[in-house]
Amino acid sequence: MDDRHFCALHVVLTEKLRVNRRLWEDGLFALGRSVWEM
């Protein structure tokens, strides 16, 4: 496994983590808002 392949894999993983974190933040925000409105 050469450095180029590892670098590409790292970029893909960080991109996935960034998207997942955004989804998590949206979900927590929606949850907090629904609790606030109860």
C-alpha distance matrix in Angstrom:
0.0 3.8 6.8 8.4 6.5 7.0 10.4 11.4 10.8 12.8 15.4 15.9 16.4 18.8 20.7 21.2 22.4 24.7 26.2 26.7 28.4 30.7 31.6 32.4 34.5 36.4 37.0 38.3 40.4 42.0 42.5 44.2 46.4 47.5 48.4 50.2 52.3 53.3
3.8 0.0 3.8 5.6 5.6 6.5 8.8 10.4 11.0 12.5 14.7 15.9 16.9 18.7 20.4 21.6 22.8 24.6 26.4 27.3 28.8 30.8 32.2 33.0 34.8 36.7 37.7 38.9 40.8 42.5 43.3 44.8 46.8 48.3 49.2 50.8 52.9 54.2
6.8 3.8 0.0 3.8 5.5 5.1 6.0 8.6 9.8 10.3 12.3 14.3 15.2 16.3 18.3 20.0 20.9 22.3 24.4 25.5 26.6 28.6 30.3 31.1 32.6 34.6 35.9 36.9 38.5 40.5 41.4 42.6 44.7 46.3 47.2 48.6 50.8 52.2
8.4 5.6 3.8 0.0 3.8 5.5 5.1 6.3 8.6 9.9 10.7 12.5 14.4 15.5 16.7 18.6 20.1 21.2 22.9 24.5 25.8 27.4 29.0 30.3 31.7 33.4 34.8 36.1 37.6 39.4 40.6 41.9 43.7 45.3 46.6 47.8 49.8 51.4
6.5 5.6 5.5 3.8 0.0 3.8 5.4 5.2 6.2 8.6 10.0 10.8 12.4 14.4 15.5 16.7 18.5 20.1 21.5 22.7 24.4 26.1 27.3 28.6 30.4 32.0 33.1 34.6 36.3 37.8 38.9 40.5 42.3 43.7 44.9 46.4 48.3 49.7
7.0 6.5 5.1 5.5 3.8 0.0 3.8 5.5 5.1 6.1 8.7 9.9 10.5 12.2 14.2 15.4 16.4 18.2 20.1 20.9 22.3 24.4 25.8 26.6 28.4 30.3 31.3 32.5 34.3 36.1 36.9 38.3 40.4 41.8 42.8 44.3 46.4 47.8
10.4 8.8 6.0 5.1 5.4 3.8 0.0 3.8 5.4 5.0 6.3 8.7 9.9 10.6 12.3 14.3 15.3 16.4 18.5 19.9 21.0 22.7 24.5 25.5 26.9 28.8 30.2 31.3 32.8 34.8 35.9 37.1 38.9 40.7 41.7 43.0 45.1 46.7
11.4 10.4 8.6 6.3 5.2 5.5 3.8 0.0 3.8 5.4 5.1 6.3 8.7 10.0 10.7 12.5 14.4 15.4 16.8 18.5 20.0 21.4 22.9 24.4 25.9 27.4 28.8 30.3 31.7 33.4 34.7 36.2 37.8 39.3 40.7 42.0 43.8 45.5
10.8 11.0 9.8 8.6 6.2 5.1 5.4 3.8 0.0 3.8 5.4 5.2 6.2 8.7 9.9 10.7 12.3 14.3 15.6 16.5 18.3 20.2 21.3 22.4 24.3 26.0 26.9 28.4 30.2 31.7 32.7 34.3 36.2 37.5 38.7 40.3 42.2 43.5
12.8 12.5 10.3 9.9 8.6 6.1 5.0 5.4 3.8 0.0 3.8 5.5 5.1 6.1 8.5 9.9 10.5 12.2 14.3 15.2 16.3 18.4 20.0 20.8 22.3 24.4 25.5 26.6 28.3 30.2 31.1 32.4 34.4 36.0 37.0 38.3 40.5 41.9
15.4 14.7 12.3 10.7 10.0 8.7 6.3 5.1 5.4 3.8 0.0 3.8 5.5 5.3 6.1 8.7 9.9 10.5 12.4 14.2 15.3 16.7 18.5 19.9 21.1 22.8 24.4 25.7 27.0 28.8 30.1 31.4 33.0 34.8 36.1 37.2 39.2 40.9
15.9 15.9 14.3 12.5 10.8 9.9 8.7 6.3 5.2 5.5 3.8 0.0 3.8 5.6 5.1 6.2 8.7 9.9 10.7 12.3 14.3 15.6 16.7 18.3 20.1 21.4 22.6 24.3 25.8 27.2 28.5 30.2 31.8 33.2 34.6 36.1 37.8 39.3
16.4 16.9 15.2 14.4 12.4 10.5 9.9 8.7 6.2 5.1 5.5 3.8 0.0 3.8 5.4 5.1 6.2 8.6 10.0 10.5 12.2 14.3 15.3 16.2 18.2 20.0 20.9 22.2 24.1 25.7 26.6 28.1 30.1 31.4 32.5 34.1 36.1 37.4
18.8 18.7 16.3 15.5 14.4 12.2 10.6 10.0 8.7 6.1 5.3 5.6 3.8 0.0 3.8 5.4 5.0 6.1 8.6 9.7 10.4 12.3 14.2 15.0 16.3 18.4 19.7 20.7 22.3 24.2 25.3 26.5 28.4 30.1 31.2 32.4 34.5 36.1
20.7 20.4 18.3 16.7 15.5 14.2 12.3 10.7 9.9 8.5 6.1 5.1 5.4 3.8 0.0 3.8 5.4 5.1 6.3 8.6 9.9 10.8 12.5 14.2 15.5 16.8 18.5 20.0 21.2 22.8 24.4 25.7 27.2 28.9 30.3 31.5 33.3 35.0
21.2 21.6 20.0 18.6 16.7 15.4 14.3 12.5 10.7 9.9 8.7 6.2 5.1 5.4 3.8 0.0 3.8 5.4 5.2 6.1 8.5 10.0 10.6 12.2 14.2 15.4 16.4 18.2 19.9 21.1 22.3 24.1 25.7 27.0 28.4 30.0 31.7 33.1
22.4 22.8 20.9 20.1 18.5 16.4 15.3 14.4 12.3 10.5 9.9 8.7 6.2 5.0 5.4 3.8 0.0 3.8 5.5 5.0 6.0 8.6 9.8 10.2 12.1 14.1 15.0 16.1 18.0 19.8 20.6 22.0 24.0 25.5 26.5 28.0 30.0 31.4
24.7 24.6 22.3 21.2 20.1 18.2 16.4 15.4 14.3 12.2 10.5 9.9 8.6 6.1 5.1 5.4 3.8 0.0 3.8 5.5 5.2 6.3 8.8 9.9 10.6 12.4 14.3 15.3 16.4 18.5 19.9 20.9 22.5 24.4 25.7 26.7 28.7 30.5
26.2 26.4 24.4 22.9 21.5 20.1 18.5 16.8 15.6 14.3 12.4 10.7 10.0 8.6 6.3 5.2 5.5 3.8 0.0 3.8 5.4 5.1 6.3 8.7 9.9 10.7 12.4 14.3 15.3 16.6 18.3 19.9 21.2 22.7 24.4 25.6 27.2 28.9
26.7 27.3 25.5 24.5 22.7 20.9 19.9 18.5 16.5 15.2 14.2 12.3 10.5 9.7 8.6 6.1 5.0 5.5 3.8 0.0 3.8 5.4 5.1 6.1 8.6 9.8 10.4 12.2 14.1 15.3 16.3 18.1 19.8 21.0 22.4 24.0 25.7 27.1
28.4 28.8 26.6 25.8 24.4 22.3 21.0 20.0 18.3 16.3 15.3 14.3 12.2 10.4 9.9 8.5 6.0 5.2 5.4 3.8 0.0 3.8 5.4 4.9 6.1 8.6 9.7 10.4 12.0 14.1 15.0 16.1 18.1 19.8 20.8 22.1 24.2 25.7
30.7 30.8 28.6 27.4 26.1 24.4 22.7 21.4 20.2 18.4 16.7 15.6 14.3 12.3 10.8 10.0 8.6 6.3 5.1 5.4 3.8 0.0 3.8 5.4 5.1 6.2 8.6 9.9 10.4 12.3 14.1 15.2 16.4 18.3 19.9 20.8 22.5 24.5
31.6 32.2 30.3 29.0 27.3 25.8 24.5 22.9 21.3 20.0 18.5 16.7 15.3 14.2 12.5 10.6 9.8 8.8 6.3 5.1 5.4 3.8 0.0 3.8 5.5 5.1 6.1 8.6 9.8 10.5 12.1 14.1 15.3 16.5 18.3 19.7 21.1 22.7
32.4 33.0 31.1 30.3 28.6 26.6 25.5 24.4 22.4 20.8 19.9 18.3 16.2 15.0 14.2 12.2 10.2 9.9 8.7 6.1 4.9 5.4 3.8 0.0 3.8 5.4 5.0 6.1 8.4 9.9 10.4 12.1 14.1 15.3 16.3 18.0 19.9 21.2
34.5 34.8 32.6 31.7 30.4 28.4 26.9 25.9 24.3 22.3 21.1 20.1 18.2 16.3 15.5 14.2 12.1 10.6 9.9 8.6 6.1 5.1 5.5 3.8 0.0 3.8 5.4 5.1 6.0 8.5 9.7 10.4 12.1 14.1 15.2 16.1 18.2 20.0
36.4 36.7 34.6 33.4 32.0 30.3 28.8 27.4 26.0 24.4 22.8 21.4 20.0 18.4 16.8 15.4 14.1 12.4 10.7 9.8 8.6 6.2 5.1 5.4 3.8 0.0 3.8 5.5 5.1 6.1 8.5 9.9 10.5 12.3 14.2 15.2 16.5 18.5
37.0 37.7 35.9 34.8 33.1 31.3 30.2 28.8 26.9 25.5 24.4 22.6 20.9 19.7 18.5 16.4 15.0 14.3 12.4 10.4 9.7 8.6 6.1 5.0 5.4 3.8 0.0 3.8 5.4 5.2 6.1 8.5 9.9 10.6 12.3 14.1 15.4 16.7
38.3 38.9 36.9 36.1 34.6 32.5 31.3 30.3 28.4 26.6 25.7 24.3 22.2 20.7 20.0 18.2 16.1 15.3 14.3 12.2 10.4 9.9 8.6 6.1 5.1 5.5 3.8 0.0 3.8 5.5 5.0 6.0 8.5 9.8 10.4 12.0 14.2 15.4
40.4 40.8 38.5 37.6 36.3 34.3 32.8 31.7 30.2 28.3 27.0 25.8 24.1 22.3 21.2 19.9 18.0 16.4 15.3 14.1 12.0 10.4 9.8 8.4 6.0 5.1 5.4 3.8 0.0 3.8 5.4 5.1 6.1 8.6 9.9 10.4 12.3 14.4
42.0 42.5 40.5 39.4 37.8 36.1 34.8 33.4 31.7 30.2 28.8 27.2 25.7 24.2 22.8 21.1 19.8 18.5 16.6 15.3 14.1 12.3 10.5 9.9 8.5 6.1 5.2 5.5 3.8 0.0 3.8 5.5 5.1 6.2 8.6 9.8 10.6 12.5
42.5 43.3 41.4 40.6 38.9 36.9 35.9 34.7 32.7 31.1 30.1 28.5 26.6 25.3 24.4 22.3 20.6 19.9 18.3 16.3 15.0 14.1 12.1 10.4 9.7 8.5 6.1 5.0 5.4 3.8 0.0 3.8 5.4 5.2 6.2 8.5 10.0 10.8
44.2 44.8 42.6 41.9 40.5 38.3 37.1 36.2 34.3 32.4 31.4 30.2 28.1 26.5 25.7 24.1 22.0 20.9 19.9 18.1 16.1 15.2 14.1 12.1 10.4 9.9 8.5 6.0 5.1 5.5 3.8 0.0 3.8 5.5 5.1 6.0 8.7 10.1
46.4 46.8 44.7 43.7 42.3 40.4 38.9 37.8 36.2 34.4 33.0 31.8 30.1 28.4 27.2 25.7 24.0 22.5 21.2 19.8 18.1 16.4 15.3 14.1 12.1 10.5 9.9 8.5 6.1 5.1 5.4 3.8 0.0 3.8 5.4 4.9 6.2 8.7
47.5 48.3 46.3 45.3 43.7 41.8 40.7 39.3 37.5 36.0 34.8 33.2 31.4 30.1 28.9 27.0 25.5 24.4 22.7 21.0 19.8 18.3 16.5 15.3 14.1 12.3 10.6 9.8 8.6 6.2 5.2 5.5 3.8 0.0 3.8 5.4 5.2 6.4
48.4 49.2 47.2 46.6 44.9 42.8 41.7 40.7 38.7 37.0 36.1 34.6 32.5 31.2 30.3 28.4 26.5 25.7 24.4 22.4 20.8 19.9 18.3 16.3 15.2 14.2 12.3 10.4 9.9 8.6 6.2 5.1 5.4 3.8 0.0 3.8 5.5 5.3
50.2 50.8 48.6 47.8 46.4 44.3 43.0 42.0 40.3 38.3 37.2 36.1 34.1 32.4 31.5 30.0 28.0 26.7 25.6 24.0 22.1 20.8 19.7 18.0 16.1 15.2 14.1 12.0 10.4 9.8 8.5 6.0 4.9 5.4 3.8 0.0 3.8 5.6
52.3 52.9 50.8 49.8 48.3 46.4 45.1 43.8 42.2 40.5 39.2 37.8 36.1 34.5 33.3 31.7 30.0 28.7 27.2 25.7 24.2 22.5 21.1 19.9 18.2 16.5 15.4 14.2 12.3 10.6 10.0 8.7 6.2 5.2 5.5 3.8 0.0 3.8
53.3 54.2 52.2 51.4 49.7 47.8 46.7 45.5 43.5 41.9 40.9 39.3 37.4 36.1 35.0 33.1 31.4 30.5 28.9 27.1 25.7 24.5 22.7 21.2 20.0 18.5 16.7 15.4 14.4 12.5 10.8 10.1 8.7 6.4 5.3 5.6 3.8 0.0
